[in-house]
């Protein structure tokens, strides 16, 4: 007997380079609703963070998306191509964190990888390497799908969606057997994998072992989110120092310092470092910082922080901004921890504040 009405929520997720694939998936879901909604009594509700997430400042952005979308999903469809995305502090990218979150909560995940040729752009090689590494990890622990054309993706997703929706509907509409009469004797045996023998006219109910949940996450002992934030702040500070003293762009110096860190500790990426290595990483950072601060030009660099603070205060006064209103806004815009004084900011963060307030103070 078909249900009167059932609603399944499907969340689509992927980095910015799979916008077309996300659109294809939306069309496939719309097509399913047109042809099967009346027949099955089921409606598929499609959602994506770009259209369904609601602004909320009580937590970090990805955590808000997790609560609003992922946790309320019956099915997650994730798509990757040439980019993995931006690290969130807890995972290698927002989409990776969404996949991990869904799997950890027992939500069905359909994972797709595009084999289409992608245009080469600056920085793509690093992203491709991350996708390749993630793809290997998931294929070692689960089953993902790949496609070589968007037409093939559309046709295969339509077929897969039909099968998965049927499975989800079966779980939602499965009839639970009535309990045995109160006076009926019963004998139960418990173990990790067992058969329950119930004294209800010798009926035997099999209790299969629940399927194992596969969580793609960091290896045990890797740096925590807080430790990752600390490492990035150290690298930013070294980049600001060396950019001024060695006359290179800040972007060039950030990339070089990250490369030095990974080479020094033989790590593929900074968030793959182990927590037990943090003392050594801090020692390396302080030694590198000390070498720059002992240079003659460093005196001028230290003096610049004083100038930044004076300039920030003057521009805030000109705009009519107060510490109570402007500091929280800046913390959100720059992704900083809440602060009440400029003295709480590291040199890299102070310079970022200085550059931002300069843009805000420009005549519109």
DAQUI-V422812 format. One record per residue. N is the residue number from 1. RES is the residue in one letter. SS is DSSP state (helix for helix, strand for strand, loop for the rest). PHI is phi as a letter, one per 40 degrees, with the letter a starting at -180 (NA if undefined). PSI is psi in radians with two decimals (none if undefined). Layout:
# DAQUI-V422812
n: [N;N]
res: [RES;RES]
ss: [SS;SS]
phi: [PHI;PHI]
psi: [PSI;PSI]
This chain:
# DAQUI-V422812
n: [1;2;3;4;5;6;7;8;9;10;11;12;13;14;15;16;17;18;19;20;21;22;23;24;25;26;27;28;29;30;31;32;33;34;35;36;37;38;39;40;41;42;43;44;45;46;47;48;49;50;51;52;53;54;55;56;57;58;59;60;61;62;63;64;65;66;67;68;69;70;71;72;73;74;75;76;77;78;79;80;81;82;83;84;85;86;87;88;89;90;91;92;93;94;95;96;97;98;99;100;101;102;103;104;105;106;107;108;109;110;111;112;113;114;115;116;117;118;119;120;121;122;123;124;125;126;127;128;129;130;131;132;133;134;135;136;137;138;139;140;141;142;143;144;145;146;147;148;149;150;151;152;153;154;155;156;157;158;159;160;161;162;163;164;165;166;167;168;169;170;171;172;173;174;175;176;177;178;179;180;181;182;183;184;185;186;187;188;189;190;191;192;193;194;195;196;197;198;199;200;201;202;203;204;205;206;207;208;209;210;211;212;213;214;215;216;217;218;219;220;221;222;223;224;225;226;227;228;229;230;231;232;233;234;235;236;237;238;239;240;241;242;243;244;245;246;247;248;249;250;251;252;253;254;255;256;257;258;259;260;261;262;263;264;265;266;267;268;269;270;271;272;273;274;275;276;277;278;279;280;281;282;283;284;285;286;287;288;289;290;291;292;293;294;295;296;297;298;299;300;301;302;303;304;305;306;307;308;309;310;311;312;313;314;315;316;317;318;319;320;321;322;323;324;325;326;327;328;329;330;331;332;333;334;335;336;337;338;339;340;341;342;343;344;345;346;347;348;349;350;351;352;353;354;355;356;357;358;359;360;361;362;363;364]
res: [X;X;X;X;X;X;X;X;X;X;X;X;X;X;X;X;X;X;X;X;X;X;X;X;X;X;X;X;X;X;X;X;X;X;X;X;X;X;X;X;X;X;X;X;X;X;X;X;X;X;X;X;X;X;X;X;X;X;X;X;X;X;X;X;X;X;X;X;X;X;X;X;X;X;X;X;X;X;X;X;X;X;X;X;X;X;X;X;X;X;X;X;X;X;X;X;X;X;X;X;X;X;X;X;X;X;X;X;X;X;X;X;X;X;X;X;X;X;X;X;X;X;X;X;X;X;X;X;X;X;X;X;X;X;X;X;X;X;X;X;X;X;X;X;X;X;X;X;X;X;X;X;X;X;X;X;X;X;X;X;X;X;X;X;X;X;X;X;X;X;X;X;X;X;X;X;X;X;X;X;X;X;X;X;X;X;X;X;X;X;X;X;X;X;X;X;X;X;X;X;X;X;X;X;X;X;X;X;X;X;X;X;X;X;X;X;X;X;X;X;X;X;X;X;X;X;X;X;X;X;X;X;X;X;X;X;X;X;X;X;X;X;X;X;X;X;X;X;X;X;X;X;X;X;X;X;X;X;X;X;X;X;X;X;X;X;X;X;X;X;X;X;X;X;X;X;X;X;X;X;X;X;X;X;X;X;X;X;X;X;X;X;X;X;X;X;X;X;X;X;X;X;X;X;X;X;X;X;X;X;X;X;X;X;X;X;X;X;X;X;X;X;X;X;X;X;X;X;X;X;X;X;X;X;X;X;X;X;X;X;X;X;X;X;X;X;X;X;X;X;X;X;X;X;X;X;X;X;X;X;X;X;X;X]
ss: [loop;loop;loop;loop;loop;strand;strand;strand;strand;strand;strand;strand;strand;strand;loop;helix;helix;helix;helix;helix;helix;helix;helix;helix;helix;helix;helix;helix;helix;helix;helix;helix;helix;helix;helix;helix;helix;helix;helix;helix;loop;strand;strand;strand;strand;strand;strand;loop;helix;helix;helix;helix;loop;loop;loop;loop;loop;loop;loop;loop;helix;helix;helix;helix;helix;helix;helix;helix;loop;helix;helix;helix;loop;loop;strand;strand;strand;strand;strand;strand;loop;loop;loop;loop;loop;loop;loop;loop;loop;loop;loop;loop;loop;helix;helix;helix;helix;helix;helix;helix;helix;helix;helix;helix;loop;loop;loop;strand;strand;strand;strand;strand;strand;strand;loop;loop;loop;loop;loop;loop;loop;loop;loop;helix;helix;helix;helix;helix;helix;helix;helix;helix;helix;helix;helix;helix;helix;helix;helix;helix;helix;loop;loop;loop;strand;strand;strand;loop;loop;helix;helix;helix;helix;helix;helix;helix;helix;helix;helix;helix;helix;helix;helix;helix;helix;helix;helix;helix;helix;helix;helix;helix;helix;loop;loop;loop;loop;loop;loop;loop;loop;loop;loop;loop;loop;loop;loop;loop;loop;loop;loop;loop;loop;strand;strand;strand;strand;strand;loop;loop;loop;loop;strand;strand;strand;strand;strand;loop;loop;loop;loop;loop;loop;loop;loop;loop;loop;loop;loop;loop;loop;strand;loop;loop;helix;helix;helix;helix;helix;helix;helix;helix;helix;helix;helix;helix;helix;helix;helix;helix;helix;helix;helix;helix;helix;helix;loop;loop;loop;helix;helix;helix;helix;helix;helix;helix;helix;helix;helix;helix;helix;helix;helix;helix;helix;loop;loop;loop;loop;helix;helix;helix;loop;strand;helix;helix;helix;helix;helix;helix;helix;helix;helix;helix;helix;helix;helix;helix;helix;helix;helix;helix;helix;loop;loop;loop;loop;helix;helix;helix;helix;helix;helix;helix;helix;helix;helix;helix;helix;helix;helix;helix;helix;helix;helix;helix;helix;helix;helix;loop;loop;loop;helix;helix;helix;helix;helix;helix;helix;helix;helix;helix;helix;helix;loop;loop;loop;loop;loop;loop;loop;helix;helix;helix;loop;loop;helix;helix;helix;helix;helix;helix;helix;helix;helix;helix;helix;helix;helix;helix;helix;loop;loop;loop]
phi: [NA;c;c;c;a;b;b;b;c;b;b;c;a;i;c;c;c;b;d;c;c;c;c;c;c;c;c;c;c;c;c;c;c;c;c;b;c;c;c;c;g;b;b;c;c;c;a;a;d;c;b;b;c;b;d;a;c;c;a;c;d;c;c;c;c;d;c;c;b;c;c;b;c;c;a;b;b;b;b;b;b;b;b;c;h;c;d;b;h;b;a;c;a;c;c;c;c;c;c;c;c;c;c;c;c;g;c;c;b;b;b;b;b;c;b;c;c;b;c;c;b;c;g;c;c;c;c;c;c;c;c;c;c;c;c;c;c;c;c;c;b;a;b;b;b;b;a;b;a;c;c;c;c;c;c;c;c;c;c;c;c;d;c;c;c;c;c;c;c;c;c;c;b;c;c;c;d;c;c;c;d;d;c;c;c;b;b;b;b;b;a;c;b;a;b;c;b;b;c;b;f;f;c;b;b;c;b;c;c;c;c;c;c;b;b;c;a;c;c;d;g;c;d;c;c;c;c;c;c;c;c;c;c;c;c;c;c;c;c;c;d;c;c;c;c;b;f;b;c;c;c;c;c;c;c;c;c;c;c;c;c;c;c;c;b;f;b;c;a;c;c;c;c;c;d;c;c;d;d;c;c;c;c;c;c;c;c;c;c;c;c;c;c;c;c;d;c;c;d;c;c;c;c;c;c;c;c;c;c;c;c;d;c;c;c;c;c;c;c;g;c;b;d;c;c;c;c;c;c;c;d;c;c;c;g;c;c;d;b;b;a;c;c;c;c;c;d;c;c;c;c;c;c;d;c;c;c;c;c;c;c;c;c;c]
psi: [2.23;2.53;2.65;-0.76;2.21;2.46;2.23;2.27;2.18;2.19;2.23;2.35;2.66;2.79;3.09;-0.25;0.04;0.52;-0.71;-0.69;-0.64;-0.73;-0.68;-0.77;-0.70;-0.73;-0.67;-0.73;-0.73;-0.72;-0.72;-0.74;-0.72;-0.66;-0.42;-0.18;-0.81;-0.69;-0.72;-0.31;0.32;2.41;2.33;2.10;2.06;2.38;2.65;2.54;-0.55;-0.36;-0.30;-0.23;2.52;2.35;2.36;2.09;0.22;-0.17;3.00;2.71;-0.83;-0.60;-0.65;-0.79;-0.70;-0.84;-0.73;-0.60;-1.02;-0.83;-0.35;0.24;2.60;-0.42;2.41;2.24;2.01;2.41;2.35;2.62;-1.74;-0.14;2.48;-0.58;-2.95;2.34;2.54;-0.13;-0.47;-0.34;2.97;-0.35;2.96;-0.74;-0.70;-0.75;-0.65;-0.72;-0.80;-0.76;-0.80;-0.79;-0.68;-0.48;0.16;0.35;2.36;2.34;2.23;2.01;2.22;2.49;2.27;2.30;0.24;2.60;2.31;2.53;2.45;2.26;2.85;2.27;-0.07;-0.56;-0.73;-0.72;-0.71;-0.70;-0.68;-0.72;-0.74;-0.75;-0.77;-0.71;-0.73;-0.72;-0.75;-0.57;-0.39;-0.37;-0.24;-2.73;1.97;2.96;2.60;2.73;2.61;-0.08;2.73;-0.55;-0.73;-0.70;-0.78;-0.82;-0.73;-0.65;-0.68;-0.74;-0.79;-0.73;-0.74;-0.75;-0.76;-0.71;-0.69;-0.71;-0.77;-0.68;-0.66;-0.70;-0.70;-0.53;0.10;2.30;2.20;2.23;2.50;2.61;2.64;2.74;2.63;-0.63;-0.06;2.26;2.58;2.56;2.18;2.46;2.24;2.43;-3.10;-0.56;1.94;2.99;2.28;2.20;2.00;2.33;0.95;1.38;0.69;0.59;2.41;2.17;2.17;2.35;1.60;2.71;2.27;2.50;2.52;2.46;2.24;2.12;2.08;1.78;-3.09;2.67;2.64;2.35;-0.10;2.81;2.47;3.02;-0.72;-0.70;-0.63;-0.73;-0.71;-0.78;-0.77;-0.65;-0.70;-0.78;-0.70;-0.71;-0.75;-0.64;-0.75;-0.79;-0.90;-0.48;-0.69;-0.69;-0.45;0.12;0.84;2.81;2.73;-0.69;-0.72;-0.72;-0.63;-0.79;-0.67;-0.72;-0.63;-0.71;-0.70;-0.75;-0.85;-0.67;-0.69;-0.67;0.20;0.86;2.52;-0.47;2.80;-0.60;0.09;-0.04;2.75;2.59;-0.60;-0.25;-0.13;-0.75;-0.70;-0.64;-0.74;-0.70;-0.77;-0.73;-0.79;-0.64;-0.76;-0.74;-0.72;-0.66;-0.66;-0.67;-0.38;-0.17;2.62;-0.66;-0.25;-0.50;-0.72;-0.64;-0.76;-0.62;-0.47;-0.52;-0.66;-0.74;-0.67;-0.79;-0.77;-0.72;-0.71;-0.82;-0.73;-0.72;-0.62;-0.73;-0.72;-0.56;-0.12;0.44;2.50;2.79;-0.74;-0.59;-0.73;-0.67;-0.82;-0.65;-0.78;-0.69;-0.72;-0.80;-0.56;-0.02;0.63;2.81;2.54;2.42;2.72;-0.09;2.54;-0.41;-0.29;-0.20;2.48;2.80;-0.77;-0.72;-0.61;-0.71;-0.68;-0.72;-0.78;-0.77;-0.66;-0.77;-0.48;-0.71;-0.68;-0.56;-0.18;2.50;2.38;none]
